[in-house]
Amino acid sequence: MAKRDYYEVLGVVKSSSVDEIKKAYRKLALKYHPDRNKGDKAAEAKFKEASEAYHILSDKERRTNYNQFGHAAFEGAGGRGDFSNFDFTNAFSDIFGSDIFDDFFEGFGGTRGRRRRRSSDFRGGDLRYDLSISLEDAYNGKKQEINFSSSDKCETCDGYGAEPGTKPISCSACGGQGQVRSSQGFFTIQQTCPECAGSGEQISSPCKECKGIGKKQTKKKIFTNVPKGVDDGTRIRLSGKGEAGIKGAGSGDLYIFVSVEPHSIFKRSEENLFFEFPISLADAALGAIVEVPTIDGGKAKVKIPAGTQNGKQFRLREKGMPMMRNKNYGDLYIQAVTEVPVSLTKEQKNLLEKFKKLEDTKTNPIMKDFFEKAKKFWRN
């Protein structure tokens, strides 16, 4: 079944602001969230559809691509919109905050707001690393050394923050619930306990090694493979290489954002490469066989036909960039730029003067066509 237009899914128009899109998604997410519609597959499908639409339209770059190419921008081998692993169920709370989400469901008799924080809530934070590489590195791929600083789990307390041989005690502020309530007029507000950060526990004897934090800051050096064909803006995810978690939770991820430096010769558009190749006036007129550089460090021969006009393009198949998701390569496009000679010698000038006297409309068909049109214009 064809996907519906994302703007139609959220009930907004293309000119809608981010706040309007967010408001529309919040309304749909509250209505169709699986926690409010147990076992309702239709509601779950609508929730996923709305979350996918919000994921695209709330991001400036993704929204621009969608406006230009539609769903095709996120499909196929070259697409970047694989939603198979997208966590739709928790999308609403990730975007709008768990406190809003918990308070909402509590009003309907739910229990989400009363739970203590799970171990997964103590997962370590994600890290970002910006990596700049050359176009040649993007073509060949490379093994890259990454140096950064992040936290590691404290080995002494195993990340729990308590001195070995001791155990955490129940939090006195929330009674071990992880949540506290306060009344304001007719309203009762429930929020994460500020004393225990929602864990429901307090440490009476903090670990001397990490001072009760459960982790320590360290410098790290790791190696990762930058695959062939990476483009500017490619994101590489290294699972579990981010900040350490605490209380038995896992580590976050390290995201490497790749930027490809501009090249002195080649310009890139997805998997294809382009460059302008200067040819002399004589070669353009008489024809020639020239050697041009290729991104792999080699050379390729190109036949310049006699009478080649300025701007003529030549295509070398599979001489472009490798494609990340298959073994194919893009193409190399060479644009001929005819160079008019400067600083002529006396002999060169004399030869050109002789050639000028021999020119006629057969040798300059474009000039002939132009002046034929101009004559009709001048008569008016």
N, C-alpha and C positions, 0 to 999 in steps of 0.2 A: 504494500500500500504506500502511495506517495506521501511524503511528509507534508503537513500543513505549513503554511507560511508562519514564521515565528511571530511576526507582528499580530497576525490573526489569532494565534494561540493565546497571546497575552491580552488581546483586546486593545492594542495601542496602535498608533500610526507611526510612520517612519520618522516624522519630525518630533516624536515624543522625547522628553528629556530622560536622563538616567533615573532621576527621582520618580518620574511617572512610571517608568518601566519597573522599578523596584516596588512601587506601591501596587501595581497591577499583579506582579508575581506574588507578593505577600498575600493578597486576597485569595488567589487561586491555591497557593500552598496551604493556607489555613483550611480551606474548604476540602481539599482532596488528599491531605497528608494521610499516609497509611495508618498512623496511630489513631486517627479519627474515623477511619473506614476499614476496620478489621475485616480481612478476607474479601474486600471489594476490589476485584481485579480491574474493573473499569475506572474506579477512582485512582487506583495506583498508576494506571497507564496515563491518565490525565495529569497526575502529579509529576511523573517523569517527563512528559511532554513539555509542561510548563517550566520545569527546572532546566531542561535542555535549552529551551528558548531563552530563558533568563541568562544562562551561562554564556550564550553567544552575544546577546544584545547588550549586556551590561559591560562588556569589554570593548573599548574603542577600536582596537585593531580587528578583533573578530567581527564586530558589527560592520566595519568598513568592507571587509572581505565578503560578508554575507550580502550586503547591499549591492555589491558589484557582481558577484557570481552566484548568489543564492545558495542552496544546499550543496551544490557541486563544490563549493570552496572547502567543504569539510568531509568529502567522501572520496573513495578510491585510494590508489596507492600513494598519490601525492597529497592527500588530504590530511588535515591535522585535527579532525573532529571525531575521534573514536570514543564513543560514550559507553562502550561495553563495561568499563570498569569505573564509571562515574558513580559516586555515592549519592544517589538521588534521595534516599531516605533521610540522610542527615544534611541535605543541601540547605534546607530552610534555616536550621539552627546555626549552620556555619556562616550564613550570610547575615542573619538578623540578630544572632546572639542567643545563647541557651536560656538566659533569664527571661527574655520575652516569650520564648517558646514554652518554657516550663510554666510560667504564670498563666499563659493562655489555656493550657490543658488542665491545669489545676482547677480552673473555673468550671470545667465540665466534669469534675469528679475524677480526673486522671491522677496518676501517682508519679508522673515524671519529675515533678518539682520536689518530691520528698526523698528522692534517692540520694544515697551517698555517692560521691564521685567514684567512677570505676577506675581500675588500674590504667585503662587506655586513656583516661583523661590526663594522666601524668606523663604521657608520651613526650619525648624530647622535641624541641622546635626544629623546623626545617632551616637550612642554610642556603645562601645563594653565593655562587662564585662566578665572577665575570671573567671569561677567557677570550683573549683576542688572538686570532691565528691568521696566517697568510692564506692567499688563495691557493698557493701550491700545497699547503698543509691540508686545506679542505679537499683538494683533488686527491692527494695520496693517502690521507688519513695519517694519524700519528699516535704514538703513546705519549701522553702528556703527564708531566709531574704537577701535582696540585699541592701547594703549601697553604695551610690555613690554621686558624686557632678555633677550638671548640671544646665543649665539656665532655669528659668521660665519666662513667659510673665509678663512684668511690669503691674501691675493692675492699676496703676495711669493713664498711657497713653494708656492702652489696647494694648500695643505692637507696637504702631506707633511711639514712640519716641518724640512726640510733647507735649508740655505743654497743659493740659486740657484747652479748650476754644480757642485754636489756631489751625490753619491748615497749612499743608506744602504748600510751594510755588513752582512754576515751576522752575526747575533747570536752572540757568543762563548760565551754561557752554554748555548744549546740547539743550536748548530751550524746555525742557520737552520731548525730543524724547528718552532719555535713551542711545543714541549712538552718538558718535562723529566721524568725518572724518578728515583725514589728507592726504596730497598729498606728494608723494615721487617720483619725476621724472614723469614717465608715469603712475604710479600706484596711486590709491586712496585706502587708508586703512580705514576700518570702525571698530571701537572697542567700547566696553562698556565704557560709560562715567565714568571717574575716580572720579568725584565729587559726583555723586549721586548713583554710583554702579548700573546704569541701571534702576533705578526706575523713573527717570524723575522728581524727586521732591527733594527739599531741606527743611530742618527744620530751620525756623528762630528763634523759641523759643523752645529749647530743654527741654524735661521733666527733672525737677529737681531731681526726684527720681532715674531715670536710666541714667541720663546725655545724653539723646537722643538715647541711644542704643536700647531701646524697650524691654530689658530683663535684669534679674538680676540673679547672681549666687547663688544657694542654695544647701544645703545638703539634700539628700532624702533617705528615707527608704521605700522600697516596698517589697511585698511578691509575690513569683511566685511558681507555682507548677512544680517541676521537674518530668516528667512522668516516669513511670516504663519502664525499658528497654533501657534508654538512653545509647548511646555508646560514646566512646572517640571521640571527634570532633563534636558531635551533636550541632546544633545551634538552640537556642530558640529565637524567635522574639516577643518582646513586643511592639505592635503598639502604637505610640504616647508617648512613655516614654523616648524619647531622648531629644536633645536640643530644646528649644522653638523656634518657628518661629517668624518673625516680620511682621509688616504691614498686619496683619490679616491672615497670612499663618499658616499652621498647624505645629505641632511639629514633630521632627524626631522619629526614632524608636530606641529601646534599644535591642541590640543583645547579648544574653548570650551564650558564647562559653564554652561548658562543656568538662572537661578533667576528666577521671576516673583514680584514683590512682591504681598503681599495688597492687595486693593482695598477702598476704604471702603464700597462699595455691593454690588458683584457678587462672588459666590462661583462658582468654576469646578469643574466635574467633567468632565474630558476636553474634548469640544467644546461642552458645554452650559454655560449660565450660569444662576444663580439669584439672586434677592434677595427680601426681604420688603418689601411695600408697605403702609404704614399707611393705613387708611380710617376715616372717622368712623362712629360708630354710626348716624347718620342715613343716610349713603350706603349702608351695609351693609343697612339695612332698606328704604330706598326705591329703591335702585339709582342708578347714576350712570355717567357716562363720564369717565374720568380719563386724564391724560397721564403716562406713565412714561418714565424715561430708558433709552436703549440704549447699548451699548458703543461704537458708532460716533460718539457725541456727539450723536445726534439724539433724537427723542421718538417715542413710539408711543401711539396711543389704545387704551384697553382698556375694554370695556363691563362694568360691575359689575352683575349682575342683582339685582333686588330680592330680599331675603332671603338674601344671601350670608353664609355662615357663616365664622367665624374659621378660618384655615388653608386655605381654598379656593385651589386653584392654577389659574392661567391660563397657557396656552402660546402663545408667539409663535414661529411657525416661521421658521427661518433667521435668527434675530436673535441667535444665539450666536456662538461662535468659528469662524473658518475652519479647515478641515481641511488639514493640510500636504500630504497625498498626492493630493488632488483639489480640485476647485473648489467643493465643497459647504460648507455652514455648519451648525453645530449650532443648537439652539433656546434660547430664553430662557424660563425658568419664573418666574412671578411669584406669590408666595404672599401672599394677603390677610391682614393682621393688623388685626383690628377693635380700635380704641382706645376705651376707656371714658373719657369726659370727666372732668376733675378741676377743682377750684376753681370750682364752678358759681355763677352769680349767683342771686339770689333768684328772679328770673323763670324762669330755667332749671329750678330746683328745682320750682317750682310746676307748670310744664308737664309735667315728668317724673312728678310725683305724680298729675296728671290722667291721664296716659297709663297709669300703673300700674293705676289703677282700671278702665281700659278693657281691660286685657290679659285674654286667656283662653287656653285650651289650643290654639285654632286658630293663634294667633300664636306660640306656643312649643311646637311639636310635640316637640322633643327633651326639654324639661322634662317634658312629659306622659308620654312613654315611660319616662323614668327613674323618676318617682314611681309609675307603675303597677307597675313591677318592685319598687320599694322596699316598696310596700304588702304584696305577697306575702311579702316577707322579714320585715317587722315582725310579721305574723300568727304567725310561728313563734316 
